[in-house]
Amino acid sequence: MKVRVDVMLKTGVLDPQGEAVRHALGNLGFDGVEGVRQGKVIELELAAGTSEDTVKDMCEKLLANTVIENYTIEVL
């Protein structure tokens, strides 16, 4: 079973990496980019029958810092 976890900073949390990308895009001539938020994608290959609750526990304990990040889980 394959699972994708998307992790993004919560709204209102400063994103210096996203701001650096936005600035670099402007320097490359890409006008109109008003904001960039950068996150991470984690793909897990899990044993068949692994519950979504187990994946949630993984996110809560290691994969996401739930104080400043949100995550979504998608079974592929």
Gaussian input, Z-matrix of N, CA and C with variables (Angstrom, degrees):
# hf/3-21g

backbone

0 1
 N
 C     1     B1
 C     2     B2     1     A1
 N     3     B3     2     A2     1     D1
 C     4     B4     3     A3     2     D2
 C     5     B5     4     A4     3     D3
 N     6     B6     5     A5     4     D4
 C     7     B7     6     A6     5     D5
 C     8     B8     7     A7     6     D6
 N     9     B9     8     A8     7     D7
 C    10    B10     9     A9     8     D8
 C    11    B11    10    A10     9     D9
 N    12    B12    11    A11    10    D10
 C    13    B13    12    A12    11    D11
 C    14    B14    13    A13    12    D12
 N    15    B15    14    A14    13    D13
 C    16    B16    15    A15    14    D14
 C    17    B17    16    A16    15    D15
 N    18    B18    17    A17    16    D16
 C    19    B19    18    A18    17    D17
 C    20    B20    19    A19    18    D18
 N    21    B21    20    A20    19    D19
 C    22    B22    21    A21    20    D20
 C    23    B23    22    A22    21    D21
 N    24    B24    23    A23    22    D22
 C    25    B25    24    A24    23    D23
 C    26    B26    25    A25    24    D24
 N    27    B27    26    A26    25    D25
 C    28    B28    27    A27    26    D26
 C    29    B29    28    A28    27    D27
 N    30    B30    29    A29    28    D28
 C    31    B31    30    A30    29    D29
 C    32    B32    31    A31    30    D30
 N    33    B33    32    A32    31    D31
 C    34    B34    33    A33    32    D32
 C    35    B35    34    A34    33    D33
 N    36    B36    35    A35    34    D34
 C    37    B37    36    A36    35    D35
 C    38    B38    37    A37    36    D36
 N    39    B39    38    A38    37    D37
 C    40    B40    39    A39    38    D38
 C    41    B41    40    A40    39    D39
 N    42    B42    41    A41    40    D40
 C    43    B43    42    A42    41    D41
 C    44    B44    43    A43    42    D42
 N    45    B45    44    A44    43    D43
 C    46    B46    45    A45    44    D44
 C    47    B47    46    A46    45    D45
 N    48    B48    47    A47    46    D46
 C    49    B49    48    A48    47    D47
 C    50    B50    49    A49    48    D48
 N    51    B51    50    A50    49    D49
 C    52    B52    51    A51    50    D50
 C    53    B53    52    A52    51    D51
 N    54    B54    53    A53    52    D52
 C    55    B55    54    A54    53    D53
 C    56    B56    55    A55    54    D54
 N    57    B57    56    A56    55    D55
 C    58    B58    57    A57    56    D56
 C    59    B59    58    A58    57    D57
 N    60    B60    59    A59    58    D58
 C    61    B61    60    A60    59    D59
 C    62    B62    61    A61    60    D60
 N    63    B63    62    A62    61    D61
 C    64    B64    63    A63    62    D62
 C    65    B65    64    A64    63    D63
 N    66    B66    65    A65    64    D64
 C    67    B67    66    A66    65    D65
 C    68    B68    67    A67    66    D66
 N    69    B69    68    A68    67    D67
 C    70    B70    69    A69    68    D68
 C    71    B71    70    A70    69    D69
 N    72    B72    71    A71    70    D70
 C    73    B73    72    A72    71    D71
 C    74    B74    73    A73    72    D72
 N    75    B75    74    A74    73    D73
 C    76    B76    75    A75    74    D74
 C    77    B77    76    A76    75    D75
 N    78    B78    77    A77    76    D76
 C    79    B79    78    A78    77    D77
 C    80    B80    79    A79    78    D78
 N    81    B81    80    A80    79    D79
 C    82    B82    81    A81    80    D80
 C    83    B83    82    A82    81    D81
 N    84    B84    83    A83    82    D82
 C    85    B85    84    A84    83    D83
 C    86    B86    85    A85    84    D84
 N    87    B87    86    A86    85    D85
 C    88    B88    87    A87    86    D86
 C    89    B89    88    A88    87    D87
 N    90    B90    89    A89    88    D88
 C    91    B91    90    A90    89    D89
 C    92    B92    91    A91    90    D90
 N    93    B93    92    A92    91    D91
 C    94    B94    93    A93    92    D92
 C    95    B95    94    A94    93    D93
 N    96    B96    95    A95    94    D94
 C    97    B97    96    A96    95    D95
 C    98    B98    97    A97    96    D96
 N    99    B99    98    A98    97    D97
 C   100   B100    99    A99    98    D98
 C   101   B101   100   A100    99    D99
 N   102   B102   101   A101   100   D100
 C   103   B103   102   A102   101   D101
 C   104   B104   103   A103   102   D102
 N   105   B105   104   A104   103   D103
 C   106   B106   105   A105   104   D104
 C   107   B107   106   A106   105   D105
 N   108   B108   107   A107   106   D106
 C   109   B109   108   A108   107   D107
 C   110   B110   109   A109   108   D108
 N   111   B111   110   A110   109   D109
 C   112   B112   111   A111   110   D110
 C   113   B113   112   A112   111   D111
 N   114   B114   113   A113   112   D112
 C   115   B115   114   A114   113   D113
 C   116   B116   115   A115   114   D114
 N   117   B117   116   A116   115   D115
 C   118   B118   117   A117   116   D116
 C   119   B119   118   A118   117   D117
 N   120   B120   119   A119   118   D118
 C   121   B121   120   A120   119   D119
 C   122   B122   121   A121   120   D120
 N   123   B123   122   A122   121   D121
 C   124   B124   123   A123   122   D122
 C   125   B125   124   A124   123   D123
 N   126   B126   125   A125   124   D124
 C   127   B127   126   A126   125   D125
 C   128   B128   127   A127   126   D126
 N   129   B129   128   A128   127   D127
 C   130   B130   129   A129   128   D128
 C   131   B131   130   A130   129   D129
 N   132   B132   131   A131   130   D130
 C   133   B133   132   A132   131   D131
 C   134   B134   133   A133   132   D132
 N   135   B135   134   A134   133   D133
 C   136   B136   135   A135   134   D134
 C   137   B137   136   A136   135   D135
 N   138   B138   137   A137   136   D136
 C   139   B139   138   A138   137   D137
 C   140   B140   139   A139   138   D138
 N   141   B141   140   A140   139   D139
 C   142   B142   141   A141   140   D140
 C   143   B143   142   A142   141   D141
 N   144   B144   143   A143   142   D142
 C   145   B145   144   A144   143   D143
 C   146   B146   145   A145   144   D144
 N   147   B147   146   A146   145   D145
 C   148   B148   147   A147   146   D146
 C   149   B149   148   A148   147   D147
 N   150   B150   149   A149   148   D148
 C   151   B151   150   A150   149   D149
 C   152   B152   151   A151   150   D150
 N   153   B153   152   A152   151   D151
 C   154   B154   153   A153   152   D152
 C   155   B155   154   A154   153   D153
 N   156   B156   155   A155   154   D154
 C   157   B157   156   A156   155   D155
 C   158   B158   157   A157   156   D156
 N   159   B159   158   A158   157   D157
 C   160   B160   159   A159   158   D158
 C   161   B161   160   A160   159   D159
 N   162   B162   161   A161   160   D160
 C   163   B163   162   A162   161   D161
 C   164   B164   163   A163   162   D162
 N   165   B165   164   A164   163   D163
 C   166   B166   165   A165   164   D164
 C   167   B167   166   A166   165   D165
 N   168   B168   167   A167   166   D166
 C   169   B169   168   A168   167   D167
 C   170   B170   169   A169   168   D168
 N   171   B171   170   A170   169   D169
 C   172   B172   171   A171   170   D170
 C   173   B173   172   A172   171   D171
 N   174   B174   173   A173   172   D172
 C   175   B175   174   A174   173   D173
 C   176   B176   175   A175   174   D174
 N   177   B177   176   A176   175   D175
 C   178   B178   177   A177   176   D176
 C   179   B179   178   A178   177   D177
 N   180   B180   179   A179   178   D178
 C   181   B181   180   A180   179   D179
 C   182   B182   181   A181   180   D180
 N   183   B183   182   A182   181   D181
 C   184   B184   183   A183   182   D182
 C   185   B185   184   A184   183   D183
 N   186   B186   185   A185   184   D184
 C   187   B187   186   A186   185   D185
 C   188   B188   187   A187   186   D186
 N   189   B189   188   A188   187   D187
 C   190   B190   189   A189   188   D188
 C   191   B191   190   A190   189   D189
 N   192   B192   191   A191   190   D190
 C   193   B193   192   A192   191   D191
 C   194   B194   193   A193   192   D192
 N   195   B195   194   A194   193   D193
 C   196   B196   195   A195   194   D194
 C   197   B197   196   A196   195   D195
 N   198   B198   197   A197   196   D196
 C   199   B199   198   A198   197   D197
 C   200   B200   199   A199   198   D198
 N   201   B201   200   A200   199   D199
 C   202   B202   201   A201   200   D200
 C   203   B203   202   A202   201   D201
 N   204   B204   203   A203   202   D202
 C   205   B205   204   A204   203   D203
 C   206   B206   205   A205   204   D204
 N   207   B207   206   A206   205   D205
 C   208   B208   207   A207   206   D206
 C   209   B209   208   A208   207   D207
 N   210   B210   209   A209   208   D208
 C   211   B211   210   A210   209   D209
 C   212   B212   211   A211   210   D210
 N   213   B213   212   A212   211   D211
 C   214   B214   213   A213   212   D212
 C   215   B215   214   A214   213   D213
 N   216   B216   215   A215   214   D214
 C   217   B217   216   A216   215   D215
 C   218   B218   217   A217   216   D216
 N   219   B219   218   A218   217   D217
 C   220   B220   219   A219   218   D218
 C   221   B221   220   A220   219   D219
 N   222   B222   221   A221   220   D220
 C   223   B223   222   A222   221   D221
 C   224   B224   223   A223   222   D222
 N   225   B225   224   A224   223   D223
 C   226   B226   225   A225   224   D224
 C   227   B227   226   A226   225   D225

   B1=1.4504
   B2=1.5298
   B3=1.3104
   B4=1.4569
   B5=1.5316
   B6=1.3424
   B7=1.4555
   B8=1.5231
   B9=1.3301
   B10=1.4637
   B11=1.5197
   B12=1.3351
   B13=1.4573
   B14=1.5284
   B15=1.3368
   B16=1.4614
   B17=1.5197
   B18=1.3310
   B19=1.4600
   B20=1.5274
   B21=1.3332
   B22=1.4673
   B23=1.5231
   B24=1.3334
   B25=1.4557
   B26=1.5236
   B27=1.3084
   B28=1.4516
   B29=1.5246
   B30=1.3292
   B31=1.4487
   B32=1.5242
   B33=1.3201
   B34=1.4560
   B35=1.5181
   B36=1.3368
   B37=1.4672
   B38=1.5244
   B39=1.3303
   B40=1.4593
   B41=1.5218
   B42=1.3280
   B43=1.4621
   B44=1.5235
   B45=1.3370
   B46=1.4625
   B47=1.5265
   B48=1.3193
   B49=1.4677
   B50=1.5251
   B51=1.3055
   B52=1.4587
   B53=1.5137
   B54=1.3309
   B55=1.4645
   B56=1.5290
   B57=1.3285
   B58=1.4668
   B59=1.5264
   B60=1.3326
   B61=1.4656
   B62=1.5217
   B63=1.3379
   B64=1.4672
   B65=1.5279
   B66=1.3109
   B67=1.4665
   B68=1.5252
   B69=1.3267
   B70=1.4646
   B71=1.5214
   B72=1.3242
   B73=1.4639
   B74=1.5275
   B75=1.3281
   B76=1.4595
   B77=1.5114
   B78=1.3264
   B79=1.4702
   B80=1.5206
   B81=1.3266
   B82=1.4615
   B83=1.5276
   B84=1.3309
   B85=1.4497
   B86=1.5162
   B87=1.3180
   B88=1.4634
   B89=1.5220
   B90=1.3277
   B91=1.4567
   B92=1.5262
   B93=1.3065
   B94=1.4581
   B95=1.5117
   B96=1.3247
   B97=1.4661
   B98=1.5252
   B99=1.3167
   B100=1.4586
   B101=1.5202
   B102=1.3099
   B103=1.4537
   B104=1.5158
   B105=1.3114
   B106=1.4628
   B107=1.5230
   B108=1.3110
   B109=1.4600
   B110=1.5237
   B111=1.3084
   B112=1.4564
   B113=1.5199
   B114=1.3147
   B115=1.4555
   B116=1.5101
   B117=1.3179
   B118=1.4634
   B119=1.5150
   B120=1.3249
   B121=1.4611
   B122=1.5218
   B123=1.3129
   B124=1.4615
   B125=1.5215
   B126=1.3321
   B127=1.4619
   B128=1.5208
   B129=1.3083
   B130=1.4628
   B131=1.5146
   B132=1.3053
   B133=1.4678
   B134=1.5197
   B135=1.3296
   B136=1.4617
   B137=1.5199
   B138=1.3150
   B139=1.4577
   B140=1.5219
   B141=1.3137
   B142=1.4630
   B143=1.5172
   B144=1.3128
   B145=1.4561
   B146=1.5162
   B147=1.3359
   B148=1.4628
   B149=1.5211
   B150=1.3101
   B151=1.4621
   B152=1.5261
   B153=1.3267
   B154=1.4608
   B155=1.5253
   B156=1.3357
   B157=1.4653
   B158=1.5230
   B159=1.3374
   B160=1.4596
   B161=1.5218
   B162=1.3355
   B163=1.4644
   B164=1.5200
   B165=1.3234
   B166=1.4652
   B167=1.5232
   B168=1.3266
   B169=1.4654
   B170=1.5242
   B171=1.3432
   B172=1.4668
   B173=1.5271
   B174=1.3191
   B175=1.4680
   B176=1.5230
   B177=1.3223
   B178=1.4629
   B179=1.5307
   B180=1.3281
   B181=1.4656
   B182=1.5185
   B183=1.3530
   B184=1.4590
   B185=1.5256
   B186=1.3088
   B187=1.4610
   B188=1.5242
   B189=1.3224
   B190=1.4654
   B191=1.5224
   B192=1.3111
   B193=1.4636
   B194=1.5196
   B195=1.3220
   B196=1.4608
   B197=1.5300
   B198=1.3148
   B199=1.4603
   B200=1.5226
   B201=1.3426
   B202=1.4734
   B203=1.5258
   B204=1.3403
   B205=1.4569
   B206=1.5290
   B207=1.3292
   B208=1.4602
   B209=1.5223
   B210=1.3262
   B211=1.4533
   B212=1.5178
   B213=1.3374
   B214=1.4541
   B215=1.5170
   B216=1.3212
   B217=1.4605
   B218=1.5257
   B219=1.3439
   B220=1.4638
   B221=1.5139
   B222=1.3198
   B223=1.4654
   B224=1.5261
   B225=1.3247
   B226=1.4690
   B227=1.5163
   A1=107.72
   A2=115.54
   A3=120.32
   A4=108.70
   A5=115.45
   A6=122.16
   A7=108.55
   A8=115.78
   A9=121.11
   A10=108.29
   A11=115.41
   A12=121.99
   A13=107.26
   A14=116.44
   A15=122.23
   A16=107.78
   A17=116.05
   A18=121.84
   A19=108.23
   A20=115.78
   A21=121.37
   A22=109.44
   A23=115.57
   A24=119.52
   A25=109.48
   A26=115.77
   A27=120.49
   A28=110.05
   A29=115.74
   A30=121.51
   A31=108.74
   A32=115.95
   A33=120.60
   A34=113.90
   A35=117.32
   A36=120.76
   A37=107.59
   A38=116.49
   A39=120.41
   A40=110.34
   A41=115.40
   A42=122.52
   A43=108.51
   A44=117.95
   A45=119.67
   A46=113.44
   A47=118.61
   A48=120.26
   A49=110.31
   A50=116.60
   A51=120.16
   A52=111.84
   A53=116.81
   A54=121.16
   A55=110.47
   A56=117.79
   A57=120.83
   A58=110.81
   A59=117.25
   A60=120.88
   A61=110.12
   A62=117.28
   A63=120.86
   A64=110.64
   A65=116.55
   A66=121.29
   A67=110.88
   A68=117.32
   A69=121.06
   A70=111.26
   A71=118.06
   A72=120.68
   A73=110.53
   A74=116.58
   A75=120.49
   A76=111.78
   A77=116.49
   A78=120.62
   A79=112.08
   A80=117.26
   A81=121.41
   A82=112.46
   A83=116.37
   A84=120.26
   A85=115.05
   A86=117.72
   A87=121.01
   A88=108.41
   A89=116.17
   A90=121.79
   A91=110.27
   A92=116.12
   A93=120.96
   A94=114.99
   A95=118.42
   A96=119.95
   A97=106.79
   A98=115.48
   A99=120.42
   A100=113.51
   A101=117.43
   A102=119.84
   A103=111.39
   A104=115.81
   A105=122.21
   A106=107.39
   A107=116.42
   A108=122.36
   A109=106.73
   A110=116.13
   A111=120.31
   A112=108.72
   A113=115.75
   A114=120.84
   A115=110.71
   A116=115.18
   A117=119.71
   A118=109.64
   A119=114.56
   A120=122.66
   A121=107.02
   A122=115.42
   A123=121.29
   A124=107.28
   A125=117.38
   A126=121.51
   A127=108.46
   A128=114.87
   A129=121.69
   A130=109.19
   A131=116.87
   A132=122.89
   A133=105.38
   A134=116.37
   A135=121.61
   A136=110.96
   A137=115.53
   A138=120.94
   A139=109.43
   A140=116.12
   A141=121.08
   A142=109.46
   A143=115.62
   A144=119.87
   A145=114.66
   A146=117.65
   A147=120.09
   A148=107.82
   A149=116.85
   A150=120.39
   A151=111.60
   A152=114.96
   A153=119.97
   A154=110.14
   A155=117.17
   A156=120.39
   A157=111.11
   A158=117.40
   A159=120.96
   A160=110.43
   A161=116.67
   A162=120.82
   A163=109.69
   A164=117.10
   A165=120.79
   A166=109.99
   A167=117.69
   A168=121.42
   A169=110.81
   A170=117.10
   A171=120.86
   A172=110.65
   A173=115.48
   A174=120.66
   A175=110.78
   A176=116.04
   A177=121.19
   A178=111.99
   A179=116.92
   A180=120.51
   A181=114.22
   A182=118.17
   A183=118.76
   A184=114.70
   A185=117.33
   A186=119.83
   A187=113.93
   A188=118.41
   A189=121.69
   A190=109.55
   A191=115.09
   A192=121.25
   A193=106.05
   A194=116.68
   A195=120.96
   A196=113.50
   A197=118.26
   A198=120.54
   A199=109.59
   A200=116.50
   A201=120.15
   A202=113.66
   A203=118.10
   A204=120.58
   A205=111.59
   A206=114.86
   A207=123.39
   A208=108.13
   A209=116.72
   A210=119.61
   A211=109.58
   A212=114.17
   A213=121.02
   A214=107.71
   A215=115.30
   A216=121.72
   A217=107.58
   A218=115.80
   A219=121.31
   A220=108.64
   A221=116.24
   A222=121.07
   A223=106.81
   A224=116.04
   A225=121.11
   A226=111.91
   D1=134.10
   D2=179.42
   D3=-111.38
   D4=136.47
   D5=-179.45
   D6=-129.72
   D7=138.83
   D8=174.75
   D9=-111.32
   D10=130.33
   D11=175.71
   D12=-114.84
   D13=122.50
   D14=175.57
   D15=-103.12
   D16=127.99
   D17=-178.61
   D18=-120.31
   D19=127.01
   D20=179.22
   D21=-134.51
   D22=149.98
   D23=173.98
   D24=-64.46
   D25=144.99
   D26=177.61
   D27=-66.84
   D28=153.58
   D29=175.86
   D30=-57.99
   D31=134.77
   D32=179.57
   D33=95.77
   D34=-15.65
   D35=176.89
   D36=-86.09
   D37=128.99
   D38=179.67
   D39=-59.74
   D40=140.06
   D41=-178.92
   D42=-124.08
   D43=83.46
   D44=-177.39
   D45=-62.95
   D46=-33.01
   D47=177.39
   D48=-67.26
   D49=-43.11
   D50=177.14
   D51=-62.01
   D52=-40.58
   D53=178.62
   D54=-65.24
   D55=-38.74
   D56=177.68
   D57=-63.78
   D58=-40.06
   D59=177.60
   D60=-65.38
   D61=-44.12
   D62=178.63
   D63=-58.90
   D64=-44.68
   D65=179.53
   D66=-63.75
   D67=-44.76
   D68=-179.67
   D69=-63.99
   D70=-39.26
   D71=177.36
   D72=-61.68
   D73=-41.01
   D74=176.65
   D75=-61.85
   D76=-41.75
   D77=178.70
   D78=-65.49
   D79=-26.49
   D80=178.48
   D81=-86.22
   D82=2.56
   D83=175.67
   D84=94.68
   D85=8.51
   D86=177.99
   D87=-88.63
   D88=91.43
   D89=-178.63
   D90=-78.47
   D91=155.71
   D92=174.02
   D93=90.80
   D94=0.87
   D95=176.51
   D96=-83.04
   D97=106.61
   D98=-174.17
   D99=-92.15
   D100=-18.38
   D101=179.27
   D102=-166.31
   D103=147.88
   D104=176.99
   D105=-136.65
   D106=132.20
   D107=171.85
   D108=-118.22
   D109=127.38
   D110=-178.36
   D111=-107.18
   D112=135.65
   D113=178.57
   D114=-132.90
   D115=-159.79
   D116=178.25
   D117=-139.29
   D118=151.36
   D119=176.75
   D120=-118.14
   D121=130.28
   D122=178.90
   D123=-122.52
   D124=122.20
   D125=175.84
   D126=-105.03
   D127=129.53
   D128=-179.26
   D129=-115.23
   D130=133.88
   D131=171.24
   D132=-101.58
   D133=113.05
   D134=-173.13
   D135=-119.26
   D136=157.86
   D137=176.52
   D138=-62.58
   D139=144.55
   D140=177.63
   D141=-54.96
   D142=138.04
   D143=177.80
   D144=90.41
   D145=-2.38
   D146=176.74
   D147=-63.59
   D148=129.64
   D149=-175.27
   D150=-79.19
   D151=154.79
   D152=176.23
   D153=-65.05
   D154=-28.64
   D155=176.04
   D156=-62.96
   D157=-35.87
   D158=176.89
   D159=-65.13
   D160=-42.16
   D161=178.01
   D162=-64.25
   D163=-40.31
   D164=177.59
   D165=-60.28
   D166=-43.07
   D167=177.45
   D168=-60.29
   D169=-40.22
   D170=177.09
   D171=-59.57
   D172=-44.00
   D173=-179.53
   D174=-64.20
   D175=-46.46
   D176=-176.76
   D177=-65.89
   D178=-32.60
   D179=-175.02
   D180=-93.96
   D181=-25.25
   D182=-173.50
   D183=-142.62
   D184=-47.53
   D185=-166.28
   D186=-74.89
   D187=-26.35
   D188=-179.18
   D189=-133.36
   D190=143.91
   D191=171.64
   D192=-91.65
   D193=96.13
   D194=-170.12
   D195=-69.00
   D196=-7.73
   D197=174.23
   D198=-70.22
   D199=-39.15
   D200=-175.32
   D201=-121.73
   D202=-3.98
   D203=-176.40
   D204=-127.08
   D205=147.35
   D206=169.30
   D207=-105.25
   D208=157.56
   D209=175.98
   D210=-141.94
   D211=155.04
   D212=172.93
   D213=-128.30
   D214=149.40
   D215=-178.80
   D216=-117.69
   D217=131.95
   D218=177.39
   D219=-131.18
   D220=123.07
   D221=174.77
   D222=-83.17
   D223=125.42
   D224=-176.69
   D225=-94.22

